[in-house]
Amino acid sequence: MRMDNREILTRFKDGTLGRQQAVELLTEGAGPPPPPVPLTARPEPAAPRTTPAGYAVIGIAGRYPHAGDLDAFRRLLHTGPDAPATPPPGRLIDERGRTGHYLDRVADFDPDFFRLTAREAALTDPQERLFLEVAWQVMEDAGYTGARLDALVGADGEPRSVGVYTAVSSCDYALLAAELWADGHRAMPRSGHGNVAHPLSALLDLRGPNWSVDTADSSFLVALHQAIGALESGECAAALVGAVELRLHPSRQFPGAGEGVGALLLKPLDRARADGDTVHAVIRSSAVGRTGRAGTTGPAHRTEQTGHTGPGGQTLSPGEDRLVRRALAAAAIDADTVTVLETPDSAARTTGRAGAATGLAALTRAVLRLGEETGRDASVPHRAVVTAGSETGTRACVVVEAGPARPATETDPFTGRPPVEHGDDRGAPELILLSAPTPGHLAATARRLADWLGAGRAPDLPALAHALRTGRAALPCRLAVTAHSHPELAELLGDFAAGAPGDRAGRRLRVTDLRTAPADPLLLDQAPETRAYLSALWRAGRLEQLAGLWTGGVDVTRTAEAADGREPGPRSMPPRSALLPRPLWLGRDTEADVEPPT
């Protein structure tokens, strides 16, 4: 018997008729009625997100209370943080005072390095500024601010396919600006969480997705979950995921409050291995969820009271326990193999309650703890579970595994041999290329590199030259140095940084400032023949000609021959480019620009 339209719609509404069946009956009007679907039947559960190979963390950096970098943060894991204190000098506090864990010198920024005027920087939220600095550091540490960035090609063939995912949940700077309005300061900073992710994409011409996430304490892990999804679907070839939380307004300062900023760079593990990237850790799976009705604030819905034993014997709420087990199942991992559990409570011991950066602090702790396990059996995976969220909001969880163990005697990433003392062996000459946005930055970067060479931590000279020319951006102030050994290079760089290269440098050192010169006046970069010419010069070892072209404004690094047939991604990256920060803040530098450094 044929159903009329009313019966079709009624059965579709009560769930006894599927959507496709209803459409066919409504449009075709023929055929016997389908058998009713039992009301107790449930749809098949969606397949959990799985990452069988995992995603490599190939770069990681951060800045936390009492820890300006990850080395200092690692020490905090052993010594414990300082006692909570009032906000640093220059911060506004309420009349009662608040003790917590706060970052120092959040007003400091280097606008010239990031191509901003002082006024633009002063009108930029410090959260955006700090995130930009640490995100650049991550990209540079991983060797992806220069020619190698073009090799990150998406599924659609687009180069520079890097997504940027940020976790941010506050905008205190806009609140401070609104209060200054009454004092006659009419310059207002731009606000909105989307601004945090955008500047890095614009600066490096990144063409992957660009997201900002706000789910309170779980924000970073939710952003990480989204980034993994984009990598799985081919939306990007790599993903930078970060978080920032600053409590600049007194209304958000409370006992135990915390701050932090950091980021990491992800790539599919098999791709990272093929590209020779350093793998700090591996994200095996992720999960995001909420407790449903139990996640509301009314006392009638507070159903989660009994703790469950989680990985490592620690106690988890039922909601956390379900999410952890989901993430472990997605990676086909037994909970008994997990040795580290990081939660908002454990992260608070070093960073305080850090809001959107909570999950980042917890994950960073896990990565550092896994990397420090001594005497570990390399054949046995070492894993951690990281959770973040609250009883009344979105929860997230990731399963992370230690990166491959390095041998007790570190090997050179290219030769596979143990490192040797770098004496003045007068080997084959190598061309070292440096660049920076201003002459002052170039001198500071040269000094930093010379000091690093003097400390004896550098890889062999060919590896160092390769890392610099393939992993660093080509900026307008440029230096080209031809050297045969580490001591010779350190001496030339030191003399240049001191402003006295002297006659002994001769043609071994060339420097130029292209800031006022027309970009590519001979249009060499636009000619297809230029790439073939540069390739020929690299193959023939014409270092003097390459140095001349580099200081003449041609980017000589964007050819396969510039890599010299080596695997990219040296294990020991050179020190970061130098930044020259100075205080920039609302009401002080927003009316007129200040003189930039030279």
Secondary structure, DSSP 8 states (H G I E B T S, - for coil): ----HHHHHHHHHTTSS-HHHHHHHHHH--S-------TT-----------SS-EEEEEEEEEBTTBSSHHHHHHHHHH-----B---TT----TT---EE--S-TTEE-TTTTT--HHHHHTS-HHHHHHHHHHHHHHHHTT-SSGGGGG---TTS-SS-EEEEEE----HHHHHHHHHHTTT--------THHHHHHHHHHHT--S-EEEE--GGGHHHHHHHHHHHHHHHTS-SEEEEEEEE---SGGG--TTEE-EEEEEEEEEHHHHHHTT----EEEEEEEEE--GGGGSSSGGG----S-EE-GGG-EE-HHHHHHHHHHHHHTT--GGGEEEEE-HHHHHHHH-B-GGGHHHHHHHHHHHHHHT-TT--TTS--EEEEEE--TTS-EEEEEEEE-----SS---TTT-S----------S-EEEEEEESSHHHHHHHHHHHHHHHHTT----HHHHHHHHHHHS---SEEEEEEESSHHHHHHHHHHHHTT---GGGGGGEEEEE-SSS-SSTT-GGG-HHHHHHHHHHHHHT-HHHHHHHHHTT--TT-SGGGGTT--S--SS---------EE--TTTSSSS------
